[in-house]
Amino acid sequence: MSSTQKFLLAILPKSWAQGMETESREWMLQCPCGYAKSVWDWGGIRWKAAGNPKKYLRCSQCGEMTWHLCAKGQQQQQG
């Protein structure tokens, strides 16, 4: 868990913190190789958000630095 996640979980009301974590886990960052990991698992927060931004990250599976598409509701693939 990132320091930002810890801080927000500590200061927000419990129901908000749970909603933030749940929604962040629904947003997936998907590599072109097909591997997907939630924003929360990357250490990020995506709460009450819209749109499908791209993030430049190193893939945990293929090891390449690529643009990962951020989309809500994609299935997480285990690597």
QUIVENLIN-V565697 format. One record per pair of residues at least 24 apart in sequence whose C-alpha atoms are under 7 Angstrom apart, sorted by the first residue. I is the first residue (numbers start at 1). J is the second residue. D is the distance in whole Angstrom. If there is no record, write none. Layout:
i;j;d
I;J;D
I;J;D
This chain:
i;j;d
1;43;6
2;43;5
20;47;5
23;47;6
26;72;6
26;73;6
27;70;7
27;71;6
27;72;4
27;73;6
28;70;6
28;71;5
28;72;6
28;73;7
28;74;6
29;68;5
29;69;5
29;70;4
29;71;7
30;68;5
30;69;5
30;70;7
31;59;6
31;66;7
31;67;7
31;68;5
31;69;7
32;68;7
35;61;7
35;77;6
36;76;5
36;77;6
37;76;6
